[in-house]
Amino acid sequence: MRTIEDAELRRLARVKGAPKRAVAPLGQDMVAFFKQSVQKRQGKFEHIGECWATLIPETFLEHTALESFSKGSLVVLVDSSSHLYELKQLLLSGLQQQLLLACRGAGLRKIALKFGRWYSGDGVGKRITFDR
C-alpha cells in the first residue's frame, strides 16, 4: 500500500510540478525606466514648481496645486472659483509671460488653470502648500 501511495505522489509531483524558468533580473530595466521616465520629468517639474512658488503672489499659493506637466503644458488646480478668476486675470496681465520665460529651460509653453481640489473636506490641516 505504501508503494502505491509513493508512486502516486511521485506521479503527481512530476505532472503538477512545472519546471522553473530562468527569469531575467529587473534591476537594470527598472533603473533605465526610472532615469528615462521619472527622474527626467521630476527635474523639469521641480524647476517649474520653484518658479511658480517664486512668481505667484503668496495669497494664491495655498489655493493652487500643480497637477501635471506634459508636452509643455502645465495644469494647475485652483480650489475656488474666485481664486481661479483672479489668477486667470493675473496671468493674462503678464505673469504668464514671466513664468514661460523663467521656465523655458524646462519646456513650459502653456499654463492651463482648472477648478478642483487636491484635498478632501474643508482642507483644514490637510492642504499641501508651497513654502517660500
C-alpha positions as semicolon CSV with decimal commas, in nm:
position;residue;x (nm);y (nm);z (nm)
1;M;0,000;0,000;0,000
2;R;0,287;0,231;0,080
3;T;0,447;0,188;-0,262
4;I;0,121;0,271;-0,441
5;E;0,090;0,596;-0,245
6;D;0,456;0,680;-0,310
7;A;0,417;0,609;-0,680
8;E;0,104;0,827;-0,693
9;L;0,282;1,113;-0,514
10;R;0,581;1,089;-0,749
11;R;0,347;1,094;-1,050
12;L;0,158;1,398;-0,916
13;A;0,482;1,580;-0,839
14;R;0,608;1,510;-1,191
15;V;0,284;1,613;-1,364
16;K;0,190;1,910;-1,146
17;G;0,537;2,046;-1,088
18;A;0,630;2,299;-1,350
19;P;0,994;2,336;-1,441
20;K;1,147;2,657;-1,306
21;R;1,214;2,905;-1,578
22;A;1,505;3,144;-1,570
23;V;1,380;3,499;-1,517
24;A;1,589;3,797;-1,610
25;P;1,651;4,036;-1,317
26;L;1,453;4,361;-1,326
27;G;1,725;4,578;-1,176
28;Q;1,874;4,722;-1,496
29;D;1,535;4,770;-1,661
30;M;1,394;4,946;-1,354
31;V;1,694;5,180;-1,332
32;A;1,661;5,265;-1,702
33;F;1,286;5,326;-1,663
34;F;1,346;5,548;-1,359
35;K;1,611;5,755;-1,536
36;Q;1,404;5,796;-1,854
37;S;1,054;5,845;-1,715
38;V;1,072;5,960;-1,356
39;Q;1,399;6,141;-1,293
40;K;1,391;6,346;-1,613
41;R;1,030;6,456;-1,558
42;Q;1,089;6,524;-1,188
43;G;1,372;6,764;-1,264
44;K;1,156;6,968;-1,500
45;F;0,858;6,965;-1,263
46;E;1,080;7,070;-0,973
47;H;1,211;7,372;-1,164
48;I;0,857;7,474;-1,263
49;G;0,741;7,436;-0,903
50;E;1,021;7,662;-0,780
51;C;0,934;7,928;-1,039
52;W;0,565;7,900;-0,950
53;A;0,638;7,948;-0,580
54;T;0,862;8,246;-0,655
55;L;0,649;8,438;-0,908
56;I;0,292;8,370;-0,794
57;P;0,170;8,601;-0,514
58;E;0,173;8,433;-0,175
59;T;-0,204;8,468;-0,132
60;F;-0,260;8,228;-0,424
61;L;-0,007;7,963;-0,324
62;E;-0,227;7,795;-0,067
63;H;-0,517;7,784;-0,314
64;T;-0,325;7,625;-0,604
65;A;-0,156;7,295;-0,676
66;L;0,046;7,191;-0,979
67;E;-0,141;6,889;-1,111
68;S;0,056;6,776;-1,414
69;F;0,314;6,875;-1,672
70;S;0,300;6,706;-2,009
71;K;0,408;6,809;-2,360
72;G;0,491;7,163;-2,246
73;S;0,153;7,218;-2,083
74;L;0,123;7,279;-1,710
75;V;-0,215;7,207;-1,547
76;V;-0,279;7,394;-1,222
77;L;-0,566;7,314;-0,984
78;V;-0,734;7,609;-0,814
79;D;-0,966;7,538;-0,521
80;S;-1,223;7,817;-0,557
81;S;-1,385;7,994;-0,849
82;S;-1,296;8,339;-0,715
83;H;-0,928;8,249;-0,691
84;L;-0,947;8,088;-1,035
85;Y;-1,083;8,410;-1,186
86;E;-0,830;8,632;-1,010
87;L;-0,539;8,408;-1,102
88;K;-0,652;8,394;-1,463
89;Q;-0,664;8,775;-1,474
90;L;-0,320;8,793;-1,315
91;L;-0,176;8,551;-1,571
92;L;-0,332;8,749;-1,858
93;S;-0,182;9,071;-1,727
94;G;0,173;8,948;-1,784
95;L;0,252;8,692;-1,517
96;Q;0,210;8,406;-1,763
97;Q;0,483;8,551;-1,987
98;Q;0,716;8,580;-1,686
99;L;0,652;8,216;-1,595
100;L;0,702;8,099;-1,953
101;L;1,032;8,285;-1,976
102;A;1,154;8,164;-1,636
103;C;1,067;7,801;-1,717
104;R;1,177;7,797;-2,079
105;G;1,457;7,553;-1,997
106;A;1,201;7,304;-1,860
107;G;0,997;7,326;-2,180
108;L;0,696;7,514;-2,042
109;R;0,481;7,653;-2,326
110;K;0,129;7,674;-2,183
111;I;-0,045;7,713;-1,847
112;A;-0,398;7,579;-1,802
113;L;-0,598;7,658;-1,490
114;K;-0,857;7,408;-1,373
115;F;-1,108;7,423;-1,092
116;G;-1,055;7,136;-0,848
117;R;-0,935;7,026;-0,507
118;W;-0,636;6,818;-0,416
119;Y;-0,751;6,775;-0,057
120;S;-1,065;6,629;0,098
121;G;-1,322;6,804;0,314
122;D;-1,271;7,161;0,422
123;G;-0,895;7,118;0,394
124;V;-0,808;7,242;0,739
125;G;-0,468;7,097;0,816
126;K;-0,471;6,874;0,507
127;R;-0,362;7,111;0,234
128;I;-0,031;7,074;0,059
129;T;0,118;7,419;0,016
130;F;0,423;7,572;-0,143
131;D;0,667;7,717;0,105
132;R;0,890;8,009;0,023
